[in-house]
Amino acid sequence: MAKGNYSIRYDPDKLRKMIEEGKTAKEITEEFQISPYTLREHLVMLQNLDKKIYVVNGLFDYSTAEKSKVKKEGIVFSKEMLEKTGFSPGDCFEMTVEEDRIVLKKC
């Protein structure tokens, strides 16, 4: 089977083989030089192609994320705080700074 046209790094045959060999998400992402997010996308495409569910150990284990790759920038609001203001998780905001305050406007 040829490589996919979605991503130059998507190789269903190689991905399938690595999963069947029991490779972890970290091993697969390092081999393909992709992020865990991209691996999840490739996994969905492979599952759709094969009509089969594959399990990749460590793919959703966020506790093992390398601290150097985890960015801690931005403003985080709790779900409860958003709901009290009429917003929802995932809403987009435009930020402006006015003297001593930050103003967020929903996109």
Gaussian input, Z-matrix of N, CA and C with variables (Angstrom, degrees):
# hf/3-21g

backbone

0 1
 N
 C     1     B1
 C     2     B2     1     A1
 N     3     B3     2     A2     1     D1
 C     4     B4     3     A3     2     D2
 C     5     B5     4     A4     3     D3
 N     6     B6     5     A5     4     D4
 C     7     B7     6     A6     5     D5
 C     8     B8     7     A7     6     D6
 N     9     B9     8     A8     7     D7
 C    10    B10     9     A9     8     D8
 C    11    B11    10    A10     9     D9
 N    12    B12    11    A11    10    D10
 C    13    B13    12    A12    11    D11
 C    14    B14    13    A13    12    D12
 N    15    B15    14    A14    13    D13
 C    16    B16    15    A15    14    D14
 C    17    B17    16    A16    15    D15
 N    18    B18    17    A17    16    D16
 C    19    B19    18    A18    17    D17
 C    20    B20    19    A19    18    D18
 N    21    B21    20    A20    19    D19
 C    22    B22    21    A21    20    D20
 C    23    B23    22    A22    21    D21
 N    24    B24    23    A23    22    D22
 C    25    B25    24    A24    23    D23
 C    26    B26    25    A25    24    D24
 N    27    B27    26    A26    25    D25
 C    28    B28    27    A27    26    D26
 C    29    B29    28    A28    27    D27
 N    30    B30    29    A29    28    D28
 C    31    B31    30    A30    29    D29
 C    32    B32    31    A31    30    D30
 N    33    B33    32    A32    31    D31
 C    34    B34    33    A33    32    D32
 C    35    B35    34    A34    33    D33
 N    36    B36    35    A35    34    D34
 C    37    B37    36    A36    35    D35
 C    38    B38    37    A37    36    D36
 N    39    B39    38    A38    37    D37
 C    40    B40    39    A39    38    D38
 C    41    B41    40    A40    39    D39
 N    42    B42    41    A41    40    D40
 C    43    B43    42    A42    41    D41
 C    44    B44    43    A43    42    D42
 N    45    B45    44    A44    43    D43
 C    46    B46    45    A45    44    D44
 C    47    B47    46    A46    45    D45
 N    48    B48    47    A47    46    D46
 C    49    B49    48    A48    47    D47
 C    50    B50    49    A49    48    D48
 N    51    B51    50    A50    49    D49
 C    52    B52    51    A51    50    D50
 C    53    B53    52    A52    51    D51
 N    54    B54    53    A53    52    D52
 C    55    B55    54    A54    53    D53
 C    56    B56    55    A55    54    D54
 N    57    B57    56    A56    55    D55
 C    58    B58    57    A57    56    D56
 C    59    B59    58    A58    57    D57
 N    60    B60    59    A59    58    D58
 C    61    B61    60    A60    59    D59
 C    62    B62    61    A61    60    D60
 N    63    B63    62    A62    61    D61
 C    64    B64    63    A63    62    D62
 C    65    B65    64    A64    63    D63
 N    66    B66    65    A65    64    D64
 C    67    B67    66    A66    65    D65
 C    68    B68    67    A67    66    D66
 N    69    B69    68    A68    67    D67
 C    70    B70    69    A69    68    D68
 C    71    B71    70    A70    69    D69
 N    72    B72    71    A71    70    D70
 C    73    B73    72    A72    71    D71
 C    74    B74    73    A73    72    D72
 N    75    B75    74    A74    73    D73
 C    76    B76    75    A75    74    D74
 C    77    B77    76    A76    75    D75
 N    78    B78    77    A77    76    D76
 C    79    B79    78    A78    77    D77
 C    80    B80    79    A79    78    D78
 N    81    B81    80    A80    79    D79
 C    82    B82    81    A81    80    D80
 C    83    B83    82    A82    81    D81
 N    84    B84    83    A83    82    D82
 C    85    B85    84    A84    83    D83
 C    86    B86    85    A85    84    D84
 N    87    B87    86    A86    85    D85
 C    88    B88    87    A87    86    D86
 C    89    B89    88    A88    87    D87
 N    90    B90    89    A89    88    D88
 C    91    B91    90    A90    89    D89
 C    92    B92    91    A91    90    D90
 N    93    B93    92    A92    91    D91
 C    94    B94    93    A93    92    D92
 C    95    B95    94    A94    93    D93
 N    96    B96    95    A95    94    D94
 C    97    B97    96    A96    95    D95
 C    98    B98    97    A97    96    D96
 N    99    B99    98    A98    97    D97
 C   100   B100    99    A99    98    D98
 C   101   B101   100   A100    99    D99
 N   102   B102   101   A101   100   D100
 C   103   B103   102   A102   101   D101
 C   104   B104   103   A103   102   D102
 N   105   B105   104   A104   103   D103
 C   106   B106   105   A105   104   D104
 C   107   B107   106   A106   105   D105
 N   108   B108   107   A107   106   D106
 C   109   B109   108   A108   107   D107
 C   110   B110   109   A109   108   D108
 N   111   B111   110   A110   109   D109
 C   112   B112   111   A111   110   D110
 C   113   B113   112   A112   111   D111
 N   114   B114   113   A113   112   D112
 C   115   B115   114   A114   113   D113
 C   116   B116   115   A115   114   D114
 N   117   B117   116   A116   115   D115
 C   118   B118   117   A117   116   D116
 C   119   B119   118   A118   117   D117
 N   120   B120   119   A119   118   D118
 C   121   B121   120   A120   119   D119
 C   122   B122   121   A121   120   D120
 N   123   B123   122   A122   121   D121
 C   124   B124   123   A123   122   D122
 C   125   B125   124   A124   123   D123
 N   126   B126   125   A125   124   D124
 C   127   B127   126   A126   125   D125
 C   128   B128   127   A127   126   D126
 N   129   B129   128   A128   127   D127
 C   130   B130   129   A129   128   D128
 C   131   B131   130   A130   129   D129
 N   132   B132   131   A131   130   D130
 C   133   B133   132   A132   131   D131
 C   134   B134   133   A133   132   D132
 N   135   B135   134   A134   133   D133
 C   136   B136   135   A135   134   D134
 C   137   B137   136   A136   135   D135
 N   138   B138   137   A137   136   D136
 C   139   B139   138   A138   137   D137
 C   140   B140   139   A139   138   D138
 N   141   B141   140   A140   139   D139
 C   142   B142   141   A141   140   D140
 C   143   B143   142   A142   141   D141
 N   144   B144   143   A143   142   D142
 C   145   B145   144   A144   143   D143
 C   146   B146   145   A145   144   D144
 N   147   B147   146   A146   145   D145
 C   148   B148   147   A147   146   D146
 C   149   B149   148   A148   147   D147
 N   150   B150   149   A149   148   D148
 C   151   B151   150   A150   149   D149
 C   152   B152   151   A151   150   D150
 N   153   B153   152   A152   151   D151
 C   154   B154   153   A153   152   D152
 C   155   B155   154   A154   153   D153
 N   156   B156   155   A155   154   D154
 C   157   B157   156   A156   155   D155
 C   158   B158   157   A157   156   D156
 N   159   B159   158   A158   157   D157
 C   160   B160   159   A159   158   D158
 C   161   B161   160   A160   159   D159
 N   162   B162   161   A161   160   D160
 C   163   B163   162   A162   161   D161
 C   164   B164   163   A163   162   D162
 N   165   B165   164   A164   163   D163
 C   166   B166   165   A165   164   D164
 C   167   B167   166   A166   165   D165
 N   168   B168   167   A167   166   D166
 C   169   B169   168   A168   167   D167
 C   170   B170   169   A169   168   D168
 N   171   B171   170   A170   169   D169
 C   172   B172   171   A171   170   D170
 C   173   B173   172   A172   171   D171
 N   174   B174   173   A173   172   D172
 C   175   B175   174   A174   173   D173
 C   176   B176   175   A175   174   D174
 N   177   B177   176   A176   175   D175
 C   178   B178   177   A177   176   D176
 C   179   B179   178   A178   177   D177
 N   180   B180   179   A179   178   D178
 C   181   B181   180   A180   179   D179
 C   182   B182   181   A181   180   D180
 N   183   B183   182   A182   181   D181
 C   184   B184   183   A183   182   D182
 C   185   B185   184   A184   183   D183
 N   186   B186   185   A185   184   D184
 C   187   B187   186   A186   185   D185
 C   188   B188   187   A187   186   D186
 N   189   B189   188   A188   187   D187
 C   190   B190   189   A189   188   D188
 C   191   B191   190   A190   189   D189
 N   192   B192   191   A191   190   D190
 C   193   B193   192   A192   191   D191
 C   194   B194   193   A193   192   D192
 N   195   B195   194   A194   193   D193
 C   196   B196   195   A195   194   D194
 C   197   B197   196   A196   195   D195
 N   198   B198   197   A197   196   D196
 C   199   B199   198   A198   197   D197
 C   200   B200   199   A199   198   D198
 N   201   B201   200   A200   199   D199
 C   202   B202   201   A201   200   D200
 C   203   B203   202   A202   201   D201
 N   204   B204   203   A203   202   D202
 C   205   B205   204   A204   203   D203
 C   206   B206   205   A205   204   D204
 N   207   B207   206   A206   205   D205
 C   208   B208   207   A207   206   D206
 C   209   B209   208   A208   207   D207
 N   210   B210   209   A209   208   D208
 C   211   B211   210   A210   209   D209
 C   212   B212   211   A211   210   D210
 N   213   B213   212   A212   211   D211
 C   214   B214   213   A213   212   D212
 C   215   B215   214   A214   213   D213
 N   216   B216   215   A215   214   D214
 C   217   B217   216   A216   215   D215
 C   218   B218   217   A217   216   D216
 N   219   B219   218   A218   217   D217
 C   220   B220   219   A219   218   D218
 C   221   B221   220   A220   219   D219
 N   222   B222   221   A221   220   D220
 C   223   B223   222   A222   221   D221
 C   224   B224   223   A223   222   D222
 N   225   B225   224   A224   223   D223
 C   226   B226   225   A225   224   D224
 C   227   B227   226   A226   225   D225
 N   228   B228   227   A227   226   D226
 C   229   B229   228   A228   227   D227
 C   230   B230   229   A229   228   D228
 N   231   B231   230   A230   229   D229
 C   232   B232   231   A231   230   D230
 C   233   B233   232   A232   231   D231
 N   234   B234   233   A233   232   D232
 C   235   B235   234   A234   233   D233
 C   236   B236   235   A235   234   D234
 N   237   B237   236   A236   235   D235
 C   238   B238   237   A237   236   D236
 C   239   B239   238   A238   237   D237
 N   240   B240   239   A239   238   D238
 C   241   B241   240   A240   239   D239
 C   242   B242   241   A241   240   D240
 N   243   B243   242   A242   241   D241
 C   244   B244   243   A243   242   D242
 C   245   B245   244   A244   243   D243
 N   246   B246   245   A245   244   D244
 C   247   B247   246   A246   245   D245
 C   248   B248   247   A247   246   D246
 N   249   B249   248   A248   247   D247
 C   250   B250   249   A249   248   D248
 C   251   B251   250   A250   249   D249
 N   252   B252   251   A251   250   D250
 C   253   B253   252   A252   251   D251
 C   254   B254   253   A253   252   D252
 N   255   B255   254   A254   253   D253
 C   256   B256   255   A255   254   D254
 C   257   B257   256   A256   255   D255
 N   258   B258   257   A257   256   D256
 C   259   B259   258   A258   257   D257
 C   260   B260   259   A259   258   D258
 N   261   B261   260   A260   259   D259
 C   262   B262   261   A261   260   D260
 C   263   B263   262   A262   261   D261
 N   264   B264   263   A263   262   D262
 C   265   B265   264   A264   263   D263
 C   266   B266   265   A265   264   D264
 N   267   B267   266   A266   265   D265
 C   268   B268   267   A267   266   D266
 C   269   B269   268   A268   267   D267
 N   270   B270   269   A269   268   D268
 C   271   B271   270   A270   269   D269
 C   272   B272   271   A271   270   D270
 N   273   B273   272   A272   271   D271
 C   274   B274   273   A273   272   D272
 C   275   B275   274   A274   273   D273
 N   276   B276   275   A275   274   D274
 C   277   B277   276   A276   275   D275
 C   278   B278   277   A277   276   D276
 N   279   B279   278   A278   277   D277
 C   280   B280   279   A279   278   D278
 C   281   B281   280   A280   279   D279
 N   282   B282   281   A281   280   D280
 C   283   B283   282   A282   281   D281
 C   284   B284   283   A283   282   D282
 N   285   B285   284   A284   283   D283
 C   286   B286   285   A285   284   D284
 C   287   B287   286   A286   285   D285
 N   288   B288   287   A287   286   D286
 C   289   B289   288   A288   287   D287
 C   290   B290   289   A289   288   D288
 N   291   B291   290   A290   289   D289
 C   292   B292   291   A291   290   D290
 C   293   B293   292   A292   291   D291
 N   294   B294   293   A293   292   D292
 C   295   B295   294   A294   293   D293
 C   296   B296   295   A295   294   D294
 N   297   B297   296   A296   295   D295
 C   298   B298   297   A297   296   D296
 C   299   B299   298   A298   297   D297
 N   300   B300   299   A299   298   D298
 C   301   B301   300   A300   299   D299
 C   302   B302   301   A301   300   D300
 N   303   B303   302   A302   301   D301
 C   304   B304   303   A303   302   D302
 C   305   B305   304   A304   303   D303
 N   306   B306   305   A305   304   D304
 C   307   B307   306   A306   305   D305
 C   308   B308   307   A307   306   D306
 N   309   B309   308   A308   307   D307
 C   310   B310   309   A309   308   D308
 C   311   B311   310   A310   309   D309
 N   312   B312   311   A311   310   D310
 C   313   B313   312   A312   311   D311
 C   314   B314   313   A313   312   D312
 N   315   B315   314   A314   313   D313
 C   316   B316   315   A315   314   D314
 C   317   B317   316   A316   315   D315
 N   318   B318   317   A317   316   D316
 C   319   B319   318   A318   317   D317
 C   320   B320   319   A319   318   D318

   B1=1.4575
   B2=1.5280
   B3=1.2904
   B4=1.4638
   B5=1.5104
   B6=1.3110
   B7=1.4630
   B8=1.5179
   B9=1.3275
   B10=1.4586
   B11=1.5075
   B12=1.3122
   B13=1.4492
   B14=1.5243
   B15=1.3544
   B16=1.4594
   B17=1.5136
   B18=1.2991
   B19=1.4568
   B20=1.5139
   B21=1.3113
   B22=1.4656
   B23=1.5225
   B24=1.3307
   B25=1.4629
   B26=1.5320
   B27=1.3001
   B28=1.4658
   B29=1.5163
   B30=1.3156
   B31=1.4575
   B32=1.5242
   B33=1.3385
   B34=1.4596
   B35=1.5242
   B36=1.3265
   B37=1.4608
   B38=1.5252
   B39=1.3091
   B40=1.4645
   B41=1.5281
   B42=1.3293
   B43=1.4534
   B44=1.5237
   B45=1.3121
   B46=1.4601
   B47=1.5291
   B48=1.3197
   B49=1.4718
   B50=1.5249
   B51=1.3251
   B52=1.4611
   B53=1.5256
   B54=1.3326
   B55=1.4653
   B56=1.5289
   B57=1.3303
   B58=1.4690
   B59=1.5211
   B60=1.3333
   B61=1.4633
   B62=1.5295
   B63=1.3323
   B64=1.4587
   B65=1.5141
   B66=1.3254
   B67=1.4694
   B68=1.5262
   B69=1.3116
   B70=1.4619
   B71=1.5210
   B72=1.3248
   B73=1.4636
   B74=1.5262
   B75=1.3208
   B76=1.4659
   B77=1.5271
   B78=1.3182
   B79=1.4661
   B80=1.5298
   B81=1.3192
   B82=1.4624
   B83=1.5291
   B84=1.3399
   B85=1.4636
   B86=1.5226
   B87=1.3240
   B88=1.4637
   B89=1.5272
   B90=1.3190
   B91=1.4706
   B92=1.5269
   B93=1.3345
   B94=1.4612
   B95=1.5339
   B96=1.3139
   B97=1.4672
   B98=1.5319
   B99=1.3398
   B100=1.4609
   B101=1.5257
   B102=1.3182
   B103=1.4592
   B104=1.5325
   B105=1.3415
   B106=1.4627
   B107=1.5331
   B108=1.3197
   B109=1.4653
   B110=1.5336
   B111=1.3293
   B112=1.4661
   B113=1.5200
   B114=1.3393
   B115=1.4593
   B116=1.5256
   B117=1.3225
   B118=1.4640
   B119=1.5350
   B120=1.3284
   B121=1.4734
   B122=1.5276
   B123=1.3288
   B124=1.4671
   B125=1.5241
   B126=1.3295
   B127=1.4532
   B128=1.5287
   B129=1.3179
   B130=1.4714
   B131=1.5262
   B132=1.3227
   B133=1.4687
   B134=1.5317
   B135=1.3485
   B136=1.4604
   B137=1.5271
   B138=1.3232
   B139=1.4622
   B140=1.5190
   B141=1.3260
   B142=1.4598
   B143=1.5300
   B144=1.3168
   B145=1.4659
   B146=1.5251
   B147=1.3357
   B148=1.4639
   B149=1.5253
   B150=1.3467
   B151=1.4744
   B152=1.5281
   B153=1.3334
   B154=1.4588
   B155=1.5249
   B156=1.3230
   B157=1.4614
   B158=1.5274
   B159=1.3207
   B160=1.4567
   B161=1.5203
   B162=1.3208
   B163=1.4560
   B164=1.5199
   B165=1.3364
   B166=1.4545
   B167=1.5250
   B168=1.3204
   B169=1.4658
   B170=1.5172
   B171=1.3431
   B172=1.4574
   B173=1.5105
   B174=1.3219
   B175=1.4611
   B176=1.5205
   B177=1.3148
   B178=1.4550
   B179=1.5202
   B180=1.3169
   B181=1.4654
   B182=1.5186
   B183=1.3310
   B184=1.4579
   B185=1.5223
   B186=1.3350
   B187=1.4618
   B188=1.5195
   B189=1.3342
   B190=1.4553
   B191=1.5278
   B192=1.3179
   B193=1.4645
   B194=1.5225
   B195=1.3160
   B196=1.4627
   B197=1.5162
   B198=1.3244
   B199=1.4561
   B200=1.5215
   B201=1.3299
   B202=1.4559
   B203=1.5258
   B204=1.3274
   B205=1.4580
   B206=1.5203
   B207=1.3256
   B208=1.4577
   B209=1.5174
   B210=1.3169
   B211=1.4599
   B212=1.5078
   B213=1.3053
   B214=1.4592
   B215=1.5130
   B216=1.3075
   B217=1.4518
   B218=1.5167
   B219=1.2889
   B220=1.4431
   B221=1.5104
   B222=1.3114
   B223=1.4576
   B224=1.5178
   B225=1.3181
   B226=1.4503
   B227=1.5215
   B228=1.3264
   B229=1.4572
   B230=1.5221
   B231=1.3131
   B232=1.4596
   B233=1.5264
   B234=1.3226
   B235=1.4620
   B236=1.5300
   B237=1.3412
   B238=1.4635
   B239=1.5250
   B240=1.3269
   B241=1.4653
   B242=1.5334
   B243=1.3225
   B244=1.4633
   B245=1.5257
   B246=1.3298
   B247=1.4634
   B248=1.5277
   B249=1.3240
   B250=1.4745
   B251=1.5217
   B252=1.3382
   B253=1.4616
   B254=1.5238
   B255=1.3356
   B256=1.4643
   B257=1.5179
   B258=1.3030
   B259=1.4566
   B260=1.5223
   B261=1.3322
   B262=1.4664
   B263=1.5181
   B264=1.3443
   B265=1.4601
   B266=1.5282
   B267=1.3107
   B268=1.4601
   B269=1.5133
   B270=1.3318
   B271=1.4627
   B272=1.5265
   B273=1.3077
   B274=1.4654
   B275=1.5288
   B276=1.3321
   B277=1.4579
   B278=1.5183
   B279=1.3263
   B280=1.4598
   B281=1.5313
   B282=1.3222
   B283=1.4566
   B284=1.5274
   B285=1.3248
   B286=1.4592
   B287=1.5211
   B288=1.3192
   B289=1.4611
   B290=1.5184
   B291=1.3225
   B292=1.4629
   B293=1.5204
   B294=1.3137
   B295=1.4659
   B296=1.5200
   B297=1.3321
   B298=1.4662
   B299=1.5225
   B300=1.3540
   B301=1.4580
   B302=1.5166
   B303=1.3064
   B304=1.4625
   B305=1.5159
   B306=1.3404
   B307=1.4466
   B308=1.5270
   B309=1.3365
   B310=1.4518
   B311=1.5212
   B312=1.3315
   B313=1.4676
   B314=1.5188
   B315=1.3215
   B316=1.4596
   B317=1.5178
   B318=1.3268
   B319=1.4778
   B320=1.5097
   A1=108.90
   A2=117.26
   A3=122.38
   A4=111.11
   A5=113.94
   A6=119.34
   A7=109.00
   A8=115.05
   A9=120.19
   A10=112.49
   A11=116.63
   A12=120.81
   A13=111.67
   A14=117.63
   A15=121.07
   A16=110.35
   A17=116.59
   A18=122.78
   A19=107.99
   A20=116.31
   A21=118.82
   A22=111.04
   A23=116.44
   A24=119.84
   A25=112.62
   A26=118.20
   A27=120.82
   A28=108.91
   A29=115.12
   A30=122.32
   A31=106.58
   A32=117.70
   A33=120.27
   A34=113.78
   A35=117.83
   A36=119.82
   A37=111.66
   A38=116.28
   A39=120.52
   A40=110.50
   A41=117.74
   A42=121.43
   A43=110.54
   A44=117.23
   A45=122.50
   A46=110.79
   A47=116.55
   A48=121.71
   A49=110.69
   A50=116.86
   A51=120.08
   A52=111.07
   A53=117.05
   A54=120.83
   A55=109.64
   A56=116.37
   A57=120.38
   A58=111.84
   A59=117.74
   A60=121.98
   A61=111.75
   A62=116.68
   A63=120.81
   A64=114.50
   A65=117.41
   A66=120.74
   A67=109.71
   A68=116.28
   A69=121.43
   A70=110.20
   A71=115.06
   A72=120.45
   A73=110.16
   A74=117.06
   A75=120.46
   A76=110.82
   A77=116.92
   A78=120.13
   A79=111.11
   A80=116.38
   A81=120.38
   A82=110.85
   A83=117.16
   A84=119.12
   A85=110.91
   A86=117.00
   A87=119.65
   A88=110.92
   A89=116.87
   A90=120.78
   A91=111.66
   A92=116.61
   A93=120.90
   A94=112.77
   A95=116.11
   A96=122.02
   A97=110.63
   A98=113.98
   A99=121.66
   A100=108.95
   A101=116.07
   A102=121.41
   A103=109.39
   A104=117.12
   A105=118.99
   A106=112.48
   A107=117.22
   A108=120.57
   A109=110.33
   A110=116.73
   A111=120.56
   A112=110.57
   A113=116.81
   A114=119.37
   A115=110.51
   A116=117.53
   A117=120.06
   A118=110.47
   A119=116.67
   A120=119.72
   A121=110.64
   A122=116.62
   A123=120.50
   A124=110.40
   A125=117.25
   A126=121.26
   A127=110.88
   A128=116.85
   A129=120.42
   A130=110.08
   A131=117.27
   A132=120.16
   A133=110.86
   A134=116.68
   A135=120.60
   A136=110.66
   A137=116.84
   A138=120.38
   A139=110.93
   A140=116.59
   A141=120.76
   A142=110.23
   A143=116.76
   A144=122.07
   A145=111.22
   A146=116.05
   A147=121.16
   A148=113.59
   A149=116.68
   A150=121.09
   A151=109.25
   A152=114.74
   A153=122.03
   A154=108.30
   A155=116.57
   A156=121.68
   A157=108.77
   A158=116.36
   A159=122.22
   A160=108.99
   A161=115.68
   A162=121.71
   A163=107.96
   A164=115.71
   A165=121.64
   A166=107.31
   A167=115.77
   A168=120.16
   A169=111.13
   A170=115.20
   A171=121.21
   A172=115.04
   A173=118.58
   A174=119.87
   A175=112.38
   A176=117.47
   A177=120.68
   A178=112.16
   A179=116.71
   A180=122.08
   A181=108.50
   A182=115.49
   A183=120.48
   A184=112.62
   A185=118.07
   A186=120.59
   A187=111.47
   A188=117.94
   A189=120.26
   A190=112.17
   A191=117.25
   A192=120.25
   A193=109.66
   A194=114.88
   A195=119.11
   A196=109.11
   A197=116.04
   A198=120.56
   A199=111.93
   A200=117.92
   A201=119.66
   A202=112.05
   A203=117.01
   A204=120.84
   A205=112.15
   A206=117.31
   A207=120.71
   A208=108.73
   A209=115.95
   A210=120.17
   A211=109.12
   A212=116.67
   A213=121.51
   A214=109.34
   A215=116.12
   A216=120.92
   A217=109.22
   A218=115.82
   A219=120.01
   A220=112.36
   A221=114.26
   A222=122.13
   A223=107.10
   A224=116.66
   A225=120.98
   A226=108.82
   A227=115.27
   A228=121.71
   A229=107.99
   A230=116.49
   A231=119.39
   A232=109.05
   A233=114.93
   A234=120.67
   A235=110.10
   A236=115.84
   A237=120.54
   A238=111.65
   A239=116.01
   A240=119.40
   A241=110.30
   A242=116.36
   A243=119.78
   A244=110.85
   A245=116.59
   A246=120.19
   A247=111.82
   A248=116.94
   A249=120.56
   A250=111.53
   A251=116.60
   A252=120.45
   A253=112.45
   A254=117.42
   A255=120.55
   A256=114.26
   A257=117.27
   A258=121.00
   A259=109.69
   A260=115.65
   A261=121.27
   A262=109.96
   A263=117.12
   A264=119.70
   A265=109.90
   A266=116.69
   A267=121.81
   A268=114.30
   A269=118.16
   A270=120.73
   A271=109.79
   A272=116.17
   A273=123.18
   A274=109.03
   A275=116.06
   A276=121.25
   A277=110.35
   A278=115.97
   A279=122.74
   A280=105.93
   A281=117.07
   A282=120.73
   A283=110.65
   A284=115.25
   A285=120.93
   A286=108.16
   A287=115.81
   A288=121.16
   A289=107.72
   A290=115.92
   A291=122.24
   A292=108.03
   A293=115.71
   A294=122.51
   A295=111.43
   A296=117.63
   A297=120.05
   A298=112.97
   A299=117.84
   A300=118.62
   A301=110.41
   A302=114.69
   A303=123.26
   A304=106.74
   A305=116.35
   A306=121.53
   A307=108.69
   A308=115.66
   A309=120.95
   A310=108.59
   A311=115.78
   A312=121.06
   A313=106.96
   A314=116.20
   A315=120.71
   A316=109.99
   A317=116.45
   A318=122.00
   A319=110.76
   D1=136.24
   D2=-177.78
   D3=-76.55
   D4=162.93
   D5=176.19
   D6=-65.47
   D7=153.40
   D8=-178.08
   D9=-75.95
   D10=163.07
   D11=178.31
   D12=-97.01
   D13=-1.66
   D14=178.86
   D15=-71.35
   D16=-42.27
   D17=-176.36
   D18=-147.29
   D19=139.71
   D20=178.96
   D21=-64.91
   D22=-17.97
   D23=-179.75
   D24=-96.17
   D25=-3.08
   D26=178.57
   D27=-80.42
   D28=115.15
   D29=179.50
   D30=-132.45
   D31=94.05
   D32=-173.95
   D33=-58.61
   D34=-38.47
   D35=-179.35
   D36=-64.68
   D37=-45.74
   D38=-179.98
   D39=-67.45
   D40=-41.90
   D41=179.46
   D42=-62.45
   D43=-46.45
   D44=178.57
   D45=-57.59
   D46=-45.10
   D47=-179.33
   D48=-62.85
   D49=-44.47
   D50=-178.96
   D51=-64.81
   D52=-39.35
   D53=178.15
   D54=-64.70
   D55=-45.59
   D56=-179.84
   D57=-64.35
   D58=-27.10
   D59=176.71
   D60=-80.37
   D61=-4.70
   D62=178.16
   D63=82.15
   D64=21.54
   D65=178.41
   D66=-65.35
   D67=145.45
   D68=179.21
   D69=-81.75
   D70=167.26
   D71=177.74
   D72=-58.93
   D73=-40.50
   D74=-179.92
   D75=-63.04
   D76=-43.16
   D77=179.37
   D78=-64.38
   D79=-41.58
   D80=-178.81
   D81=-68.16
   D82=-45.08
   D83=-178.89
   D84=-64.42
   D85=-35.97
   D86=177.78
   D87=-68.11
   D88=-41.86
   D89=-179.72
   D90=-63.47
   D91=-43.97
   D92=-178.63
   D93=-85.74
   D94=-11.07
   D95=-175.61
   D96=57.38
   D97=53.65
   D98=179.80
   D99=-131.23
   D100=166.06
   D101=177.74
   D102=-84.84
   D103=162.26
   D104=174.17
   D105=-57.69
   D106=-35.23
   D107=177.71
   D108=-61.40
   D109=-44.90
   D110=178.95
   D111=-65.68
   D112=-37.67
   D113=176.59
   D114=-60.41
   D115=-40.70
   D116=178.06
   D117=-61.39
   D118=-41.54
   D119=177.83
   D120=-63.27
   D121=-44.55
   D122=179.70
   D123=-64.15
   D124=-37.81
   D125=179.12
   D126=-63.98
   D127=-42.48
   D128=177.74
   D129=-61.39
   D130=-42.63
   D131=179.62
   D132=-64.39
   D133=-41.19
   D134=179.34
   D135=-65.47
   D136=-42.77
   D137=179.03
   D138=-63.21
   D139=-39.45
   D140=177.41
   D141=-65.11
   D142=-41.16
   D143=179.70
   D144=-64.22
   D145=-47.03
   D146=-174.98
   D147=-87.98
   D148=-10.84
   D149=-176.03
   D150=54.94
   D151=45.79
   D152=-175.98
   D153=-148.59
   D154=147.27
   D155=177.80
   D156=-92.54
   D157=131.10
   D158=175.47
   D159=-115.04
   D160=145.48
   D161=177.16
   D162=-114.36
   D163=127.33
   D164=178.02
   D165=-114.73
   D166=114.59
   D167=-178.72
   D168=-61.83
   D169=132.07
   D170=176.79
   D171=85.73
   D172=-0.82
   D173=-176.59
   D174=-65.97
   D175=-34.44
   D176=-179.42
   D177=-112.75
   D178=21.02
   D179=179.39
   D180=-94.54
   D181=89.22
   D182=-175.84
   D183=-74.16
   D184=-14.54
   D185=-179.31
   D186=-69.70
   D187=-19.30
   D188=-178.99
   D189=-98.04
   D190=7.49
   D191=179.44
   D192=-60.53
   D193=135.67
   D194=179.35
   D195=-67.38
   D196=126.48
   D197=-175.88
   D198=-60.18
   D199=-31.62
   D200=-179.21
   D201=-68.34
   D202=-22.31
   D203=-178.91
   D204=-96.84
   D205=-13.52
   D206=-179.64
   D207=-86.64
   D208=118.23
   D209=-179.65
   D210=-90.19
   D211=136.63
   D212=-178.99
   D213=-117.45
   D214=42.46
   D215=179.14
   D216=-101.51
   D217=155.61
   D218=175.22
   D219=109.71
   D220=179.98
   D221=179.69
   D222=-112.08
   D223=130.44
   D224=-179.17
   D225=-115.86
   D226=126.43
   D227=176.47
   D228=-111.83
   D229=140.38
   D230=176.78
   D231=-69.17
   D232=156.66
   D233=178.09
   D234=-58.40
   D235=-41.22
   D236=-179.44
   D237=-62.54
   D238=-41.95
   D239=-179.73
   D240=-64.54
   D241=-41.84
   D242=178.64
   D243=-62.74
   D244=-44.92
   D245=-178.16
   D246=-62.21
   D247=-35.55
   D248=179.63
   D249=-67.01
   D250=-23.57
   D251=-178.66
   D252=-101.06
   D253=0.55
   D254=178.72
   D255=88.76
   D256=6.56
   D257=178.12
   D258=-100.96
   D259=169.90
   D260=-179.49
   D261=-128.25
   D262=154.40
   D263=174.33
   D264=-56.41
   D265=135.77
   D266=-179.77
   D267=94.51
   D268=-8.01
   D269=177.34
   D270=-62.52
   D271=146.52
   D272=179.53
   D273=-94.51
   D274=140.10
   D275=179.10
   D276=-129.98
   D277=145.70
   D278=171.58
   D279=-101.37
   D280=131.60
   D281=-176.18
   D282=-109.17
   D283=134.20
   D284=173.17
   D285=-129.88
   D286=149.38
   D287=179.13
   D288=-109.78
   D289=126.63
   D290=179.17
   D291=-125.55
   D292=104.09
   D293=-178.28
   D294=48.39
   D295=-103.11
   D296=-174.23
   D297=-106.03
   D298=24.59
   D299=178.88
   D300=-145.19
   D301=157.83
   D302=176.92
   D303=-110.79
   D304=130.75
   D305=-179.66
   D306=-113.69
   D307=127.17
   D308=177.50
   D309=-107.81
   D310=128.39
   D311=178.33
   D312=-120.06
   D313=128.40
   D314=-179.60
   D315=-63.24
   D316=134.58
   D317=-179.96
   D318=-73.41

